[in-house]
Amino acid sequence: MPRPNVTREQTMEALGKLLRRYNEVGITTIFERATDRDGVGLYA
């Protein structure tokens, strides 16, 4: 399946929204089991 064509800025904005939503419902820890180096870099 091809990756969607999104910018890093769009990815970071979406990730920020997702993490804020997680925090709203009490989720404070997540685990990305199928990530790569680029994926880890999003959280650094």
PDB file of N, H, CA, C and O in Angstrom:
ATOM      1  N   MET A   1       0.847  -1.170   0.000  1.00  0.00           N
ATOM      2  CA  MET A   1       0.000   0.000   0.000  1.00  0.00           C
ATOM      3  C   MET A   1       0.899   1.243   0.000  1.00  0.00           C
ATOM      4  O   MET A   1       1.797   1.343   0.835  1.00  0.00           O
ATOM      5  N   PRO A   2       0.677   2.179  -0.909  1.00  0.00           N
ATOM      6  CA  PRO A   2       1.534   3.371  -0.964  1.00  0.00           C
ATOM      7  C   PRO A   2       1.280   4.307   0.212  1.00  0.00           C
ATOM      8  O   PRO A   2       0.167   4.402   0.728  1.00  0.00           O
ATOM      9  N   ARG A   3       2.335   4.988   0.615  1.00  0.00           N
ATOM     10  H   ARG A   3       3.240   4.911   0.196  1.00  0.00           H
ATOM     11  CA  ARG A   3       2.214   5.971   1.693  1.00  0.00           C
ATOM     12  C   ARG A   3       1.489   7.220   1.185  1.00  0.00           C
ATOM     13  O   ARG A   3       1.655   7.610   0.030  1.00  0.00           O
ATOM     14  N   PRO A   4       0.687   7.845   2.048  1.00  0.00           N
ATOM     15  CA  PRO A   4       0.034   9.090   1.639  1.00  0.00           C
ATOM     16  C   PRO A   4       1.071  10.197   1.445  1.00  0.00           C
ATOM     17  O   PRO A   4       2.118  10.196   2.093  1.00  0.00           O
ATOM     18  N   ASN A   5       0.778  11.121   0.565  1.00  0.00           N
ATOM     19  H   ASN A   5      -0.073  11.121   0.038  1.00  0.00           H
ATOM     20  CA  ASN A   5       1.694  12.220   0.278  1.00  0.00           C
ATOM     21  C   ASN A   5       1.386  13.387   1.211  1.00  0.00           C
ATOM     22  O   ASN A   5       0.584  14.260   0.881  1.00  0.00           O
ATOM     23  N   VAL A   6       2.031  13.396   2.383  1.00  0.00           N
ATOM     24  H   VAL A   6       2.683  12.686   2.652  1.00  0.00           H
ATOM     25  CA  VAL A   6       1.841  14.470   3.358  1.00  0.00           C
ATOM     26  C   VAL A   6       3.189  15.047   3.751  1.00  0.00           C
ATOM     27  O   VAL A   6       4.212  14.365   3.688  1.00  0.00           O
ATOM     28  N   THR A   7       3.179  16.309   4.156  1.00  0.00           N
ATOM     29  H   THR A   7       2.348  16.862   4.207  1.00  0.00           H
ATOM     30  CA  THR A   7       4.422  16.959   4.579  1.00  0.00           C
ATOM     31  C   THR A   7       4.736  16.589   6.026  1.00  0.00           C
ATOM     32  O   THR A   7       3.872  16.102   6.756  1.00  0.00           O
ATOM     33  N   ARG A   8       5.967  16.822   6.424  1.00  0.00           N
ATOM     34  H   ARG A   8       6.668  17.217   5.831  1.00  0.00           H
ATOM     35  CA  ARG A   8       6.349  16.585   7.825  1.00  0.00           C
ATOM     36  C   ARG A   8       5.520  17.485   8.744  1.00  0.00           C
ATOM     37  O   ARG A   8       5.128  17.074   9.836  1.00  0.00           O
ATOM     38  N   GLU A   9       5.257  18.703   8.299  1.00  0.00           N
ATOM     39  H   GLU A   9       5.575  19.037   7.411  1.00  0.00           H
ATOM     40  CA  GLU A   9       4.448  19.632   9.099  1.00  0.00           C
ATOM     41  C   GLU A   9       3.038  19.072   9.327  1.00  0.00           C
ATOM     42  O   GLU A   9       2.514  19.150  10.438  1.00  0.00           O
ATOM     43  N   GLN A  10       2.433  18.517   8.292  1.00  0.00           N
ATOM     44  H   GLN A  10       2.859  18.454   7.390  1.00  0.00           H
ATOM     45  CA  GLN A  10       1.104  17.922   8.426  1.00  0.00           C
ATOM     46  C   GLN A  10       1.140  16.716   9.363  1.00  0.00           C
ATOM     47  O   GLN A  10       0.228  16.514  10.166  1.00  0.00           O
ATOM     48  N   THR A  11       2.188  15.927   9.254  1.00  0.00           N
ATOM     49  H   THR A  11       2.929  16.091   8.602  1.00  0.00           H
ATOM     50  CA  THR A  11       2.344  14.762  10.123  1.00  0.00           C
ATOM     51  C   THR A  11       2.469  15.193  11.575  1.00  0.00           C
ATOM     52  O   THR A  11       1.820  14.623  12.452  1.00  0.00           O
ATOM     53  N   MET A  12       3.309  16.206  11.837  1.00  0.00           N
ATOM     54  H   MET A  12       3.837  16.669  11.125  1.00  0.00           H
ATOM     55  CA  MET A  12       3.506  16.674  13.198  1.00  0.00           C
ATOM     56  C   MET A  12       2.226  17.277  13.771  1.00  0.00           C
ATOM     57  O   MET A  12       1.928  17.083  14.949  1.00  0.00           O
ATOM     58  N   GLU A  13       1.474  17.999  12.961  1.00  0.00           N
ATOM     59  H   GLU A  13       1.716  18.157  12.004  1.00  0.00           H
ATOM     60  CA  GLU A  13       0.207  18.575  13.410  1.00  0.00           C
ATOM     61  C   GLU A  13      -0.781  17.466  13.788  1.00  0.00           C
ATOM     62  O   GLU A  13      -1.432  17.537  14.830  1.00  0.00           O
ATOM     63  N   ALA A  14      -0.886  16.456  12.943  1.00  0.00           N
ATOM     64  H   ALA A  14      -0.357  16.398  12.096  1.00  0.00           H
ATOM     65  CA  ALA A  14      -1.797  15.339  13.216  1.00  0.00           C
ATOM     66  C   ALA A  14      -1.355  14.567  14.462  1.00  0.00           C
ATOM     67  O   ALA A  14      -2.191  14.171  15.274  1.00  0.00           O
ATOM     68  N   LEU A  15      -0.064  14.354  14.613  1.00  0.00           N
ATOM     69  H   LEU A  15       0.616  14.676  13.953  1.00  0.00           H
ATOM     70  CA  LEU A  15       0.449  13.649  15.782  1.00  0.00           C
ATOM     71  C   LEU A  15       0.153  14.440  17.051  1.00  0.00           C
ATOM     72  O   LEU A  15      -0.238  13.863  18.066  1.00  0.00           O
ATOM     73  N   GLY A  16       0.338  15.756  16.998  1.00  0.00           N
ATOM     74  H   GLY A  16       0.656  16.224  16.173  1.00  0.00           H
ATOM     75  CA  GLY A  16       0.032  16.597  18.155  1.00  0.00           C
ATOM     76  C   GLY A  16      -1.431  16.500  18.552  1.00  0.00           C
ATOM     77  O   GLY A  16      -1.750  16.404  19.737  1.00  0.00           O
ATOM     78  N   LYS A  17      -2.325  16.525  17.563  1.00  0.00           N
ATOM     79  H   LYS A  17      -2.066  16.603  16.600  1.00  0.00           H
ATOM     80  CA  LYS A  17      -3.759  16.400  17.840  1.00  0.00           C
ATOM     81  C   LYS A  17      -4.064  15.041  18.476  1.00  0.00           C
ATOM     82  O   LYS A  17      -4.830  14.953  19.436  1.00  0.00           O
ATOM     83  N   LEU A  18      -3.466  14.003  17.939  1.00  0.00           N
ATOM     84  H   LEU A  18      -2.843  14.075  17.159  1.00  0.00           H
ATOM     85  CA  LEU A  18      -3.698  12.659  18.461  1.00  0.00           C
ATOM     86  C   LEU A  18      -3.207  12.535  19.907  1.00  0.00           C
ATOM     87  O   LEU A  18      -3.913  11.991  20.756  1.00  0.00           O
ATOM     88  N   LEU A  19      -2.015  13.032  20.186  1.00  0.00           N
ATOM     89  H   LEU A  19      -1.442  13.475  19.496  1.00  0.00           H
ATOM     90  CA  LEU A  19      -1.472  12.929  21.542  1.00  0.00           C
ATOM     91  C   LEU A  19      -2.285  13.755  22.533  1.00  0.00           C
ATOM     92  O   LEU A  19      -2.477  13.335  23.674  1.00  0.00           O
ATOM     93  N   ARG A  20      -2.769  14.936  22.109  1.00  0.00           N
ATOM     94  H   ARG A  20      -2.613  15.278  21.182  1.00  0.00           H
ATOM     95  CA  ARG A  20      -3.629  15.733  22.988  1.00  0.00           C
ATOM     96  C   ARG A  20      -4.925  14.980  23.298  1.00  0.00           C
ATOM     97  O   ARG A  20      -5.403  14.993  24.432  1.00  0.00           O
ATOM     98  N   ARG A  21      -5.482  14.330  22.286  1.00  0.00           N
ATOM     99  H   ARG A  21      -5.094  14.320  21.364  1.00  0.00           H
ATOM    100  CA  ARG A  21      -6.709  13.550  22.486  1.00  0.00           C
ATOM    101  C   ARG A  21      -6.450  12.385  23.444  1.00  0.00           C
ATOM    102  O   ARG A  21      -7.257  12.118  24.334  1.00  0.00           O
ATOM    103  N   TYR A  22      -5.344  11.706  23.260  1.00  0.00           N
ATOM    104  H   TYR A  22      -4.689  11.923  22.537  1.00  0.00           H
ATOM    105  CA  TYR A  22      -4.976  10.627  24.187  1.00  0.00           C
ATOM    106  C   TYR A  22      -4.945  11.159  25.622  1.00  0.00           C
ATOM    107  O   TYR A  22      -5.508  10.546  26.528  1.00  0.00           O
ATOM    108  N   ASN A  23      -4.281  12.307  25.823  1.00  0.00           N
ATOM    109  H   ASN A  23      -3.823  12.806  25.087  1.00  0.00           H
ATOM    110  CA  ASN A  23      -4.169  12.880  27.162  1.00  0.00           C
ATOM    111  C   ASN A  23      -5.528  13.269  27.733  1.00  0.00           C
ATOM    112  O   ASN A  23      -5.750  13.132  28.936  1.00  0.00           O
ATOM    113  N   GLU A  24      -6.434  13.749  26.896  1.00  0.00           N
ATOM    114  H   GLU A  24      -6.254  13.860  25.919  1.00  0.00           H
ATOM    115  CA  GLU A  24      -7.775  14.125  27.342  1.00  0.00           C
ATOM    116  C   GLU A  24      -8.522  12.949  27.966  1.00  0.00           C
ATOM    117  O   GLU A  24      -9.320  13.133  28.885  1.00  0.00           O
ATOM    118  N   VAL A  25      -8.265  11.759  27.473  1.00  0.00           N
ATOM    119  H   VAL A  25      -7.616  11.609  26.727  1.00  0.00           H
ATOM    120  CA  VAL A  25      -8.967  10.583  27.992  1.00  0.00           C
ATOM    121  C   VAL A  25      -8.105   9.770  28.964  1.00  0.00           C
ATOM    122  O   VAL A  25      -8.470   8.658  29.345  1.00  0.00           O
ATOM    123  N   GLY A  26      -6.961  10.334  29.359  1.00  0.00           N
ATOM    124  H   GLY A  26      -6.664  11.237  29.049  1.00  0.00           H
ATOM    125  CA  GLY A  26      -6.144   9.700  30.386  1.00  0.00           C
ATOM    126  C   GLY A  26      -5.039   8.787  29.900  1.00  0.00           C
ATOM    127  O   GLY A  26      -4.360   8.165  30.717  1.00  0.00           O
ATOM    128  N   ILE A  27      -4.837   8.686  28.597  1.00  0.00           N
ATOM    129  H   ILE A  27      -5.389   9.192  27.934  1.00  0.00           H
ATOM    130  CA  ILE A  27      -3.750   7.848  28.090  1.00  0.00           C
ATOM    131  C   ILE A  27      -2.475   8.676  28.116  1.00  0.00           C
ATOM    132  O   ILE A  27      -2.394   9.721  27.471  1.00  0.00           O
ATOM    133  N   THR A  28      -1.480   8.210  28.859  1.00  0.00           N
ATOM    134  H   THR A  28      -1.545   7.361  29.383  1.00  0.00           H
ATOM    135  CA  THR A  28      -0.236   8.969  29.003  1.00  0.00           C
ATOM    136  C   THR A  28       0.970   8.259  28.406  1.00  0.00           C
ATOM    137  O   THR A  28       2.050   8.844  28.324  1.00  0.00           O
ATOM    138  N   THR A  29       0.804   7.011  27.988  1.00  0.00           N
ATOM    139  H   THR A  29      -0.074   6.536  28.054  1.00  0.00           H
ATOM    140  CA  THR A  29       1.908   6.249  27.415  1.00  0.00           C
ATOM    141  C   THR A  29       1.406   5.488  26.194  1.00  0.00           C
ATOM    142  O   THR A  29       0.329   4.891  26.218  1.00  0.00           O
ATOM    143  N   ILE A  30       2.198   5.517  25.131  1.00  0.00           N
ATOM    144  H   ILE A  30       3.073   6.002  25.112  1.00  0.00           H
ATOM    145  CA  ILE A  30       1.860   4.732  23.943  1.00  0.00           C
ATOM    146  C   ILE A  30       3.083   3.950  23.516  1.00  0.00           C
ATOM    147  O   ILE A  30       4.201   4.254  23.929  1.00  0.00           O
ATOM    148  N   PHE A  31       2.869   2.946  22.691  1.00  0.00           N
ATOM    149  H   PHE A  31       1.960   2.699  22.355  1.00  0.00           H
ATOM    150  CA  PHE A  31       3.957   2.112  22.189  1.00  0.00           C
ATOM    151  C   PHE A  31       3.725   1.886  20.703  1.00  0.00           C
ATOM    152  O   PHE A  31       2.690   1.348  20.309  1.00  0.00           O
ATOM    153  N   GLU A  32       4.671   2.288  19.887  1.00  0.00           N
ATOM    154  H   GLU A  32       5.511   2.724  20.207  1.00  0.00           H
ATOM    155  CA  GLU A  32       4.589   2.087  18.440  1.00  0.00           C
ATOM    156  C   GLU A  32       5.450   0.885  18.080  1.00  0.00           C
ATOM    157  O   GLU A  32       6.665   1.007  17.920  1.00  0.00           O
ATOM    158  N   ARG A  33       4.827  -0.257  17.955  1.00  0.00           N
ATOM    159  H   ARG A  33       3.840  -0.356  18.084  1.00  0.00           H
ATOM    160  CA  ARG A  33       5.601  -1.496  17.749  1.00  0.00           C
ATOM    161  C   ARG A  33       6.100  -1.692  16.333  1.00  0.00           C
ATOM    162  O   ARG A  33       7.045  -2.454  16.130  1.00  0.00           O
ATOM    163  N   ALA A  34       5.514  -1.045  15.354  1.00  0.00           N
ATOM    164  H   ALA A  34       4.746  -0.426  15.520  1.00  0.00           H
ATOM    165  CA  ALA A  34       5.910  -1.282  13.964  1.00  0.00           C
ATOM    166  C   ALA A  34       6.506  -0.021  13.341  1.00  0.00           C
ATOM    167  O   ALA A  34       6.279   0.262  12.165  1.00  0.00           O
ATOM    168  N   THR A  35       7.261   0.726  14.122  1.00  0.00           N
ATOM    169  H   THR A  35       7.446   0.496  15.078  1.00  0.00           H
ATOM    170  CA  THR A  35       7.829   1.967  13.597  1.00  0.00           C
ATOM    171  C   THR A  35       9.262   1.744  13.120  1.00  0.00           C
ATOM    172  O   THR A  35       9.866   0.701  13.371  1.00  0.00           O
ATOM    173  N   ASP A  36       9.779   2.740  12.434  1.00  0.00           N
ATOM    174  H   ASP A  36       9.288   3.587  12.230  1.00  0.00           H
ATOM    175  CA  ASP A  36      11.167   2.703  11.973  1.00  0.00           C
ATOM    176  C   ASP A  36      11.885   3.929  12.534  1.00  0.00           C
ATOM    177  O   ASP A  36      11.320   4.653  13.354  1.00  0.00           O
ATOM    178  N   ARG A  37      13.109   4.165  12.105  1.00  0.00           N
ATOM    179  H   ARG A  37      13.567   3.577  11.439  1.00  0.00           H
ATOM    180  CA  ARG A  37      13.885   5.304  12.632  1.00  0.00           C
ATOM    181  C   ARG A  37      13.180   6.633  12.385  1.00  0.00           C
ATOM    182  O   ARG A  37      13.177   7.509  13.250  1.00  0.00           O
ATOM    183  N   ASP A  38      12.583   6.783  11.205  1.00  0.00           N
ATOM    184  H   ASP A  38      12.585   6.072  10.502  1.00  0.00           H
ATOM    185  CA  ASP A  38      11.852   8.015  10.904  1.00  0.00           C
ATOM    186  C   ASP A  38      10.689   8.191  11.879  1.00  0.00           C
ATOM    187  O   ASP A  38      10.437   9.298  12.356  1.00  0.00           O
ATOM    188  N   GLY A  39       9.987   7.111  12.171  1.00  0.00           N
ATOM    189  H   GLY A  39      10.191   6.212  11.784  1.00  0.00           H
ATOM    190  CA  GLY A  39       8.873   7.175  13.102  1.00  0.00           C
ATOM    191  C   GLY A  39       9.309   7.550  14.512  1.00  0.00           C
ATOM    192  O   GLY A  39       8.649   8.347  15.178  1.00  0.00           O
ATOM    193  N   VAL A  40      10.407   6.984  14.959  1.00  0.00           N
ATOM    194  H   VAL A  40      10.943   6.337  14.418  1.00  0.00           H
ATOM    195  CA  VAL A  40      10.932   7.323  16.280  1.00  0.00           C
ATOM    196  C   VAL A  40      11.309   8.801  16.322  1.00  0.00           C
ATOM    197  O   VAL A  40      11.117   9.464  17.341  1.00  0.00           O
ATOM    198  N   GLY A  41      11.842   9.311  15.224  1.00  0.00           N
ATOM    199  H   GLY A  41      11.998   8.772  14.396  1.00  0.00           H
ATOM    200  CA  GLY A  41      12.237  10.718  15.160  1.00  0.00           C
ATOM    201  C   GLY A  41      11.074  11.679  15.358  1.00  0.00           C
ATOM    202  O   GLY A  41      11.290  12.820  15.767  1.00  0.00           O
ATOM    203  N   LEU A  42       9.863  11.256  15.085  1.00  0.00           N
ATOM    204  H   LEU A  42       9.687  10.329  14.753  1.00  0.00           H
ATOM    205  CA  LEU A  42       8.701  12.126  15.293  1.00  0.00           C
ATOM    206  C   LEU A  42       8.482  12.428  16.758  1.00  0.00           C
ATOM    207  O   LEU A  42       7.914  13.466  17.098  1.00  0.00           O
ATOM    208  N   TYR A  43       8.921  11.541  17.630  1.00  0.00           N
ATOM    209  H   TYR A  43       9.383  10.697  17.354  1.00  0.00           H
ATOM    210  CA  TYR A  43       8.703  11.712  19.076  1.00  0.00           C
ATOM    211  C   TYR A  43       9.886  12.361  19.777  1.00  0.00           C
ATOM    212  O   TYR A  43       9.792  12.677  20.963  1.00  0.00           O
ATOM    213  N   ALA A  44      10.963  12.563  19.098  1.00  0.00           N
ATOM    214  H   ALA A  44      11.039  12.306  18.135  1.00  0.00           H
ATOM    215  CA  ALA A  44      12.180  13.119  19.729  1.00  0.00           C
ATOM    216  C   ALA A  44      12.155  14.625  19.772  1.00  0.00           C
ATOM    217  O   ALA A  44      13.097  15.245  20.267  1.00  0.00           O
TER     218      ALA A  44
END
